[in-house]
Amino acid sequence: MKVAFGRGALIRSALIVTGATSVSYITGLAISMLVARGLGPADYGRYSYVVWLSGILVVCCTNGLTTTGIKFIAECLGRDDDEGARRVYGLLRRYFVVSLVAVALGFMLVARFVLPDGWEGGVVLLIVVVLAGSLPKALYLLHSSMAKGYGNFSIEANTTNILGVAGLLATIGLVATRQPLDAYLFLFVLLSMGHAVLTLGFIHRAGIGPSPGAIEPVIAARLHRHLAWTVVLVLLATVSNRSIETFLLNRTAGAEAVGFFIIAATLVRGGADLLANGLSAVLIPAMAHSYGRDGESGIGVILSGAVRYFLFLGLLLAGVGVACADLAIGLMYGPKFQPVIPVFRAMVMVAGLVLMEGAFNALLATTDRQRLRVLLTLVAVAVTAALAFALVPRHGLAGAVATHVIARVVMFVAIMFTATRIVRLNLPWAGFARLLGCAAIAAAAAALAWWAAGAGVARDVAATLVYAVALVACSFLLKAWSAQDLEMLSRLATRYPAIGRIASMLSGIGAR
């Protein structure tokens, strides 16, 4: 099948993913808001805890299979080895079936120890809901990831768009008819099953499929080594990614605290995905394709640009999130969820500042340094566990937030300096300084607008808009972008005329 990994194709793929993420984020945010208002803090905490458990199982089922598949399929295609790519797909699909069975059996054994606070449905109901909500979603994630290795990002985009809209309409119906918690959980299961059905249909239509043959011994050895370390890495990352805090909150602080914590985390993750998912999604296959063709020499160029883009998007996320927190959470969730505001502000600030972590992870994964990533993640798990057990039982929600913030910063610093030293990459520090200067100017302008606008909605809207506009404008006025950056943006003119006109207008003042 035809595979495109040129610069124009990557830009189009990034835009496809960004567009799909926008739809997914908007519908997911609306669903979260409606469910929270329909159930109230306590039942919403139980609902979100069940959804979180299902997400943990999805990660355990797919473990390192998705990342390994993207990398090695793209590598094979970089060498024009289509049959090799199909055999990689087939091998990972067989491993996936084994993983599904093992995870399902494992959860049945531990389910009674992870019941949500105040859960009245019994262990059997929890097992049914969590497994039915996670196993089909894992199947969707596996196959859509294999498609990404082929440069096909539309399968994931179409699936999430269709089911996002369907889920939103169904949730409106549940809220309008004042349905109980069980109805929302049933809808969650139906949507998960829909992900599997649609993805299998799209995969078949795209002509992407596995082959049962054996892969080359040299490739097999690299793949198994990469997969083994990635499995360990993914499971460790799952433990370090708010899982310990969420579990302890459920045991010590109750369902409402769980709900507040998960709402803030969901908003932050959605905002980060909305801004950066297009770039993140194409980074590993682009690096792997370049690695398969040119080795490590071609990766540095990709990474140097990516880290600057990630930093800009992270600064945008942090500033806008802090400025609009009061307004957004008040309008979406109402006065009962006011404790979410300080939690969200702390999380969105740290998420923006460490958004570049995704680029360094992609670098280490692409260059087969999974063992190093595992060691770094072990540090993060140790820090998270120590802080969580010390702070969450004593300080509840505030302790969970402190644990999350400190652990994220420690992990980011460790991976940034380790990755750059191992790969001998010189980061674009001058570009970083320009972008941070832009953020400081934008923050000052936003603070002035906040002070001048008075109280109420106008204040938050003014501060948010001023920050976003000032950050973008300053990035061009202070020449934070290279001529190559603007040239790449201008390439969109043929397919997206509006973006092209903006790029042409700014290229005269923003290039250096």
C-alpha positions as CSV (number, residue, x, y, z in Angstrom):
1,M,0.0,0.0,0.0
2,K,1.1,3.6,-0.5
3,V,2.9,5.1,2.5
4,A,3.8,8.8,2.7
5,F,6.3,10.2,5.2
6,G,7.4,13.3,3.4
7,R,7.2,16.7,5.1
8,G,4.0,17.6,3.5
9,A,2.4,14.3,4.4
10,L,3.5,14.6,8.0
11,I,2.0,18.1,8.3
12,R,-1.3,16.8,6.8
13,S,-1.2,13.9,9.3
14,A,-0.5,16.2,12.2
15,L,-3.5,18.3,11.2
16,I,-5.7,15.2,10.8
17,V,-4.8,14.1,14.4
18,T,-5.1,17.7,15.7
19,G,-8.6,18.0,14.2
20,A,-9.7,14.7,15.5
21,T,-8.3,15.5,18.9
22,S,-10.2,18.8,18.9
23,V,-13.4,17.0,18.3
24,S,-12.6,14.3,20.9
25,Y,-11.6,17.0,23.4
26,I,-14.7,19.1,23.0
27,T,-17.0,16.1,23.1
28,G,-15.2,14.5,26.0
29,L,-15.2,17.7,27.9
30,A,-18.9,18.2,27.3
31,I,-19.6,14.6,28.4
32,S,-17.5,15.0,31.6
33,M,-19.3,18.2,32.4
34,L,-22.8,16.7,31.8
35,V,-22.0,13.5,33.7
36,A,-20.6,15.5,36.7
37,R,-23.7,17.8,36.8
38,G,-26.1,14.8,36.3
39,L,-24.5,12.6,39.1
40,G,-23.1,15.1,41.6
41,P,-19.6,15.0,43.2
42,A,-19.9,11.6,45.0
43,D,-21.4,9.5,42.2
44,Y,-19.2,11.3,39.6
45,G,-16.2,10.3,41.7
46,R,-17.3,6.6,41.5
47,Y,-17.9,6.9,37.8
48,S,-14.6,8.5,37.1
49,Y,-12.8,5.9,39.3
50,V,-14.3,3.1,37.2
51,V,-13.3,4.8,34.0
52,W,-9.8,5.2,35.4
53,L,-9.6,1.5,36.3
54,S,-10.6,0.7,32.7
55,G,-7.9,3.0,31.4
56,I,-5.3,1.2,33.5
57,L,-6.4,-2.1,32.0
58,V,-6.3,-0.7,28.5
59,V,-2.6,0.2,29.1
60,C,-1.9,-3.2,30.6
61,C,-3.4,-5.0,27.6
62,T,-1.6,-3.0,24.9
63,N,1.5,-2.4,27.1
64,G,4.4,-1.8,24.7
65,L,2.8,-3.3,21.7
66,T,1.5,0.0,20.2
67,T,4.8,1.8,20.4
68,T,6.8,-1.2,19.2
69,G,4.4,-1.6,16.3
70,I,4.5,2.0,15.2
71,K,8.3,2.0,15.3
72,F,9.1,-1.3,13.5
73,I,6.3,-1.1,10.9
74,A,7.5,2.4,10.0
75,E,11.1,1.2,9.9
76,C,10.3,-1.7,7.6
77,L,8.5,0.6,5.3
78,G,11.4,3.0,5.4
79,R,13.4,0.1,3.9
80,D,10.6,-0.6,1.4
81,D,9.9,-4.0,3.1
82,D,6.1,-4.1,3.0
83,E,6.0,-7.9,3.8
84,G,8.2,-7.3,6.8
85,A,5.8,-4.7,8.1
86,R,2.9,-7.1,7.8
87,R,4.7,-9.8,9.7
88,V,5.5,-7.4,12.5
89,Y,1.8,-6.5,12.6
90,G,0.9,-10.2,12.8
91,L,3.4,-11.0,15.5
92,L,2.2,-8.2,17.7
93,R,-1.4,-9.1,17.2
94,R,-0.7,-12.6,18.5
95,Y,1.0,-11.2,21.6
96,F,-2.0,-8.9,22.1
97,V,-4.4,-11.8,22.4
98,V,-2.2,-13.4,25.1
99,S,-2.1,-10.0,26.9
100,L,-5.9,-9.7,26.8
101,V,-6.4,-13.0,28.5
102,A,-3.8,-12.4,31.1
103,V,-5.1,-9.0,32.0
104,A,-8.7,-10.1,32.3
105,L,-7.8,-13.0,34.6
106,G,-5.5,-10.8,36.7
107,F,-8.2,-8.2,37.2
108,M,-10.7,-10.8,38.3
109,L,-8.3,-11.7,41.1
110,V,-7.7,-8.2,42.4
111,A,-11.1,-6.6,41.8
112,R,-12.4,-6.9,45.3
113,F,-9.4,-4.9,46.6
114,V,-10.0,-1.9,44.2
115,L,-13.7,-1.3,44.7
116,P,-14.7,2.4,44.5
117,D,-15.5,4.2,47.7
118,G,-19.2,3.8,48.4
119,W,-19.7,1.2,45.6
120,E,-23.0,-0.7,46.0
121,G,-23.0,-2.9,42.9
122,G,-20.7,-5.7,44.1
123,V,-17.5,-7.2,42.8
124,V,-19.1,-9.0,39.8
125,L,-20.6,-5.8,38.4
126,L,-17.3,-4.0,38.7
127,I,-15.5,-6.8,36.9
128,V,-18.1,-6.8,34.1
129,V,-18.1,-3.0,33.6
130,V,-14.3,-2.6,33.8
131,L,-13.5,-5.5,31.4
132,A,-16.3,-4.6,29.0
133,G,-15.1,-1.0,29.0
134,S,-11.4,-1.8,28.6
135,L,-10.8,-4.9,26.3
136,P,-12.6,-3.5,23.2
137,K,-10.9,-0.1,23.7
138,A,-7.5,-1.9,23.9
139,L,-8.3,-3.6,20.6
140,Y,-9.0,-0.3,19.0
141,L,-5.8,1.2,20.3
142,L,-3.7,-1.7,19.0
143,H,-5.0,-1.7,15.5
144,S,-5.2,2.1,15.1
145,S,-1.5,2.2,16.3
146,M,-0.5,-0.3,13.7
147,A,-2.1,1.9,11.1
148,K,0.0,4.9,12.3
149,G,3.1,2.9,11.4
150,Y,1.8,2.9,7.8
151,G,1.3,6.7,8.0
152,N,-2.5,6.3,8.2
153,F,-3.8,8.5,11.0
154,S,-7.4,8.8,9.7
155,I,-8.5,5.5,11.3
156,E,-8.1,6.7,14.8
157,A,-9.4,10.2,13.8
158,N,-12.6,8.9,12.2
159,T,-13.3,6.4,15.1
160,T,-12.9,9.0,17.8
161,N,-14.9,11.6,15.9
162,I,-17.9,9.4,15.3
163,L,-18.1,8.0,18.8
164,G,-17.4,11.3,20.4
165,V,-20.5,12.8,18.8
166,A,-22.6,9.7,19.5
167,G,-21.5,9.7,23.2
168,L,-22.3,13.3,23.6
169,L,-25.8,12.9,22.2
170,A,-26.5,9.8,24.4
171,T,-25.2,11.6,27.5
172,I,-27.5,14.5,26.9
173,G,-30.3,12.0,26.9
174,L,-29.2,10.4,30.1
175,V,-29.0,13.8,31.9
176,A,-32.3,15.0,30.5
177,T,-34.1,11.9,31.8
178,R,-32.2,12.0,35.2
179,Q,-30.7,8.5,34.9
180,P,-28.7,6.9,37.7
181,L,-25.0,5.9,37.8
182,D,-25.6,2.5,36.2
183,A,-27.0,4.0,33.0
184,Y,-23.8,6.1,32.5
185,L,-21.6,3.1,33.1
186,F,-23.7,1.1,30.5
187,L,-23.1,3.9,28.0
188,F,-19.4,3.8,28.7
189,V,-19.3,0.1,27.9
190,L,-21.3,0.6,24.6
191,L,-18.9,3.3,23.4
192,S,-15.9,1.2,24.2
193,M,-17.3,-1.6,22.1
194,G,-18.1,0.8,19.3
195,H,-14.4,1.7,19.2
196,A,-13.5,-1.9,18.4
197,V,-16.2,-2.4,15.8
198,L,-15.4,0.8,13.8
199,T,-11.6,0.4,13.9
200,L,-11.8,-3.2,12.5
201,G,-14.0,-1.9,9.7
202,F,-11.7,1.0,8.9
203,I,-8.6,-1.2,9.0
204,H,-10.2,-3.7,6.5
205,R,-11.2,-0.9,4.2
206,A,-7.7,0.7,4.2
207,G,-6.1,-2.6,3.1
208,I,-3.9,-2.8,6.2
209,G,-3.4,-6.3,7.5
210,P,-1.1,-8.7,9.3
211,S,0.8,-11.6,7.9
212,P,1.5,-14.8,9.8
213,G,5.1,-15.3,8.5
214,A,8.2,-15.1,10.7
215,I,10.2,-11.8,10.7
216,E,13.9,-11.6,10.0
217,P,16.1,-12.9,12.9
218,V,18.0,-9.6,13.2
219,I,14.8,-7.6,13.2
220,A,13.1,-10.1,15.6
221,A,15.9,-9.7,18.1
222,R,15.7,-6.0,18.1
223,L,11.9,-6.1,18.2
224,H,11.8,-8.4,21.2
225,R,14.4,-6.4,23.1
226,H,12.5,-3.2,22.4
227,L,9.2,-4.7,23.3
228,A,10.4,-6.2,26.6
229,W,11.8,-2.9,27.8
230,T,8.7,-1.0,26.5
231,V,6.3,-3.4,28.4
232,V,8.2,-2.7,31.6
233,L,8.3,1.0,30.8
234,V,4.6,1.4,30.0
235,L,3.6,-0.5,33.2
236,L,5.9,1.6,35.3
237,A,4.7,4.8,33.6
238,T,1.1,3.8,34.4
239,V,2.0,3.5,38.0
240,S,3.7,6.8,38.1
241,N,1.0,8.7,36.1
242,R,-1.4,9.7,39.0
243,S,-2.3,6.1,39.6
244,I,-0.9,5.8,43.1
245,E,-2.4,9.2,44.1
246,T,-5.8,8.2,42.7
247,F,-5.8,4.8,44.5
248,L,-4.8,6.4,47.8
249,L,-7.4,9.2,47.5
250,N,-10.1,6.5,47.0
251,R,-8.9,4.7,50.1
252,T,-8.3,7.6,52.4
253,A,-10.2,10.8,51.2
254,G,-13.3,9.4,49.5
255,A,-15.1,9.5,46.2
256,E,-15.5,13.3,46.0
257,A,-11.7,13.9,46.2
258,V,-11.2,11.3,43.5
259,G,-13.7,13.1,41.3
260,F,-12.0,16.5,41.8
261,F,-8.5,15.1,41.1
262,I,-9.6,13.2,38.0
263,I,-11.6,16.2,36.6
264,A,-8.5,18.4,36.9
265,A,-6.3,15.7,35.4
266,T,-8.7,15.1,32.5
267,L,-8.9,18.7,31.7
268,V,-5.2,19.1,31.6
269,R,-4.6,16.0,29.6
270,G,-7.3,17.0,27.1
271,G,-5.8,20.5,26.7
272,A,-2.3,19.1,26.2
273,D,-3.7,16.6,23.6
274,L,-5.6,19.3,21.9
275,L,-2.5,21.4,21.4
276,A,0.2,18.8,20.9
277,N,-1.3,15.5,19.9
278,G,-0.9,16.1,16.2
279,L,2.8,16.7,16.7
280,S,3.2,13.8,19.2
281,A,1.4,11.4,16.9
282,V,3.6,11.9,13.9
283,L,6.9,12.2,15.8
284,I,7.7,8.5,16.5
285,P,6.8,7.2,13.0
286,A,8.6,10.1,11.4
287,M,11.7,9.5,13.5
288,A,11.5,5.7,12.9
289,H,11.1,6.2,9.2
290,S,14.2,8.5,9.2
291,Y,16.1,6.0,11.4
292,G,15.3,3.1,9.1
293,R,16.6,5.2,6.2
294,D,19.5,7.3,7.5
295,G,20.2,6.0,11.1
296,E,20.6,8.5,13.9
297,S,21.9,11.3,11.7
298,G,18.5,12.3,10.5
299,I,16.8,12.3,13.9
300,G,18.5,15.3,15.4
301,V,17.1,17.7,12.8
302,I,13.5,16.4,13.6
303,L,14.0,16.7,17.3
304,S,15.6,20.1,17.3
305,G,12.4,21.6,15.7
306,A,10.1,19.4,17.8
307,V,11.3,20.5,21.2
308,R,10.8,24.2,20.3
309,Y,7.3,23.5,19.0
310,F,6.5,21.5,22.2
311,L,7.8,24.3,24.4
312,F,5.7,26.9,22.6
313,L,2.5,24.8,22.9
314,G,3.3,24.1,26.5
315,L,3.6,27.8,27.3
316,L,0.3,28.4,25.6
317,L,-1.3,25.6,27.5
318,A,0.0,26.8,30.9
319,G,-0.9,30.5,30.5
320,V,-4.3,30.0,29.0
321,G,-5.2,27.3,31.6
322,V,-4.2,29.4,34.6
323,A,-6.1,32.5,33.2
324,C,-9.3,30.7,32.4
325,A,-9.5,28.2,35.3
326,D,-12.1,30.1,37.4
327,L,-14.4,30.8,34.5
328,A,-14.1,27.4,32.8
329,I,-14.7,25.2,35.8
330,G,-17.4,27.5,37.2
331,L,-19.3,27.4,33.9
332,M,-18.8,23.7,33.1
333,Y,-19.2,22.1,36.5
334,G,-20.9,24.6,38.8
335,P,-20.2,25.7,42.4
336,K,-20.1,22.1,43.8
337,F,-16.8,21.6,42.0
338,Q,-14.9,24.7,43.0
339,P,-12.2,22.6,44.7
340,V,-11.1,21.6,41.2
341,I,-9.8,25.1,40.4
342,P,-6.5,25.2,42.4
343,V,-5.9,21.5,41.5
344,F,-6.3,22.3,37.8
345,R,-4.1,25.4,38.0
346,A,-1.2,23.5,39.5
347,M,-1.5,20.6,37.1
348,V,-1.8,22.7,33.9
349,M,1.2,24.8,34.9
350,V,3.5,21.8,35.3
351,A,2.0,20.1,32.3
352,G,2.8,23.0,30.1
353,L,6.3,23.4,31.3
354,V,7.2,19.7,30.8
355,L,5.3,19.1,27.5
356,M,8.7,18.7,25.8
357,E,9.0,15.4,27.6
358,G,7.1,13.7,24.7
359,A,9.9,14.6,22.2
360,F,12.7,13.1,24.4
361,N,10.6,10.0,25.0
362,A,10.2,9.6,21.2
363,L,13.9,10.0,20.7
364,L,14.9,7.3,23.2
365,A,12.2,5.0,21.9
366,T,13.2,5.4,18.3
367,T,16.9,4.9,19.0
368,D,16.3,1.6,20.9
369,R,17.2,3.0,24.3
370,Q,14.2,1.5,26.1
371,R,16.3,0.3,28.9
372,L,17.3,3.8,29.8
373,R,13.7,4.9,29.7
374,V,12.9,2.1,32.1
375,L,15.6,3.3,34.5
376,L,14.3,6.8,34.4
377,T,10.7,5.8,34.9
378,L,11.8,3.7,37.9
379,V,13.1,6.9,39.5
380,A,9.8,8.6,38.8
381,V,7.8,5.7,40.3
382,A,10.1,5.7,43.4
383,V,9.6,9.5,43.9
384,T,5.9,9.3,43.3
385,A,5.4,6.4,45.7
386,A,7.4,8.0,48.4
387,L,5.6,11.3,48.1
388,A,2.2,9.8,47.8
389,F,2.3,7.6,50.8
390,A,3.8,10.4,52.8
391,L,1.4,13.2,51.7
392,V,-1.9,11.8,50.5
393,P,-3.1,10.0,53.7
394,R,-2.2,13.2,55.7
395,H,-3.2,16.0,53.3
396,G,-5.8,14.3,51.0
397,L,-6.3,16.2,47.7
398,A,-3.6,18.8,48.4
399,G,-1.1,15.9,49.0
400,A,-2.0,14.2,45.8
401,V,-1.5,17.5,43.8
402,A,1.9,18.1,45.4
403,T,3.0,14.5,44.7
404,H,2.0,14.8,41.0
405,V,3.7,18.2,40.5
406,I,7.0,17.2,42.1
407,A,7.2,13.8,40.4
408,R,6.5,15.4,36.9
409,V,9.3,17.9,37.4
410,V,11.8,15.3,38.6
411,M,11.0,13.0,35.6
412,F,11.2,15.8,33.1
413,V,14.6,17.1,34.3
414,A,16.0,13.6,34.4
415,I,14.9,12.6,30.9
416,M,15.9,15.9,29.3
417,F,19.5,15.9,30.5
418,T,20.0,12.2,30.1
419,A,18.6,12.1,26.6
420,T,20.7,15.0,25.4
421,R,23.9,13.6,27.0
422,I,23.5,10.1,25.6
423,V,22.5,11.2,22.1
424,R,24.9,14.2,22.2
425,L,22.2,16.6,21.1
426,N,22.6,20.3,21.5
427,L,19.3,21.8,22.5
428,P,18.2,25.1,20.9
429,W,18.7,27.1,24.1
430,A,18.5,30.4,22.3
431,G,15.1,29.5,20.9
432,F,14.0,28.4,24.4
433,A,15.1,31.7,25.8
434,R,13.2,33.7,23.2
435,L,10.0,31.6,23.8
436,L,10.3,32.0,27.6
437,G,10.7,35.8,27.1
438,C,7.6,35.8,24.9
439,A,5.7,34.0,27.7
440,A,6.9,36.5,30.3
441,I,5.7,39.4,28.2
442,A,2.4,37.7,27.5
443,A,1.9,37.0,31.2
444,A,2.5,40.6,32.1
445,A,0.1,41.8,29.4
446,A,-2.5,39.3,30.7
447,A,-2.1,40.5,34.3
448,L,-2.6,44.1,33.2
449,A,-5.8,43.1,31.3
450,W,-7.0,41.1,34.3
451,W,-6.5,44.1,36.5
452,A,-8.1,46.6,34.1
453,A,-11.2,44.5,33.2
454,G,-12.6,44.5,36.7
455,A,-14.5,41.5,38.2
456,G,-16.5,38.8,36.7
457,V,-16.5,36.9,33.4
458,A,-14.9,39.8,31.4
459,R,-11.8,39.7,33.5
460,D,-11.0,36.1,32.9
461,V,-11.9,36.3,29.2
462,A,-9.7,39.4,28.7
463,A,-6.7,37.8,30.5
464,T,-7.0,34.6,28.5
465,L,-7.3,36.2,25.1
466,V,-4.6,38.7,25.8
467,Y,-2.2,36.0,26.9
468,A,-2.8,33.8,23.8
469,V,-2.6,36.6,21.3
470,A,0.5,38.2,23.0
471,L,2.4,34.9,23.1
472,V,1.8,34.3,19.4
473,A,2.6,37.8,18.3
474,C,5.7,38.0,20.5
475,S,7.0,34.7,19.1
476,F,7.2,36.4,15.7
477,L,8.3,39.8,16.8
478,L,11.2,38.4,18.9
479,K,12.0,36.0,16.0
480,A,11.6,32.8,17.9
481,W,11.0,30.9,14.6
482,S,13.5,30.1,11.9
483,A,13.0,30.6,8.2
484,Q,12.6,26.9,7.8
485,D,9.8,26.8,10.3
486,L,7.9,29.5,8.4
487,E,8.6,27.8,5.1
488,M,7.1,24.6,6.5
489,L,4.0,26.5,7.6
490,S,3.7,28.1,4.2
491,R,3.6,24.7,2.6
492,L,0.1,24.4,4.0
493,A,-1.1,27.2,1.7
494,T,-2.1,24.8,-1.1
495,R,-4.3,22.6,1.1
496,Y,-5.3,25.1,3.8
497,P,-5.4,28.6,2.2
498,A,-6.2,30.5,5.4
499,I,-3.2,29.1,7.2
500,G,-1.1,29.8,4.2
501,R,-2.1,33.5,4.1
502,I,-1.3,33.9,7.8
503,A,2.1,32.3,7.3
504,S,2.9,34.5,4.3
505,M,1.9,37.6,6.3
506,L,4.0,36.7,9.3
507,S,7.1,35.4,7.4
508,G,8.4,38.8,6.7
509,I,8.6,39.7,10.4
510,G,9.2,36.4,12.1
511,A,12.1,34.7,10.3
512,R,15.7,34.8,11.6
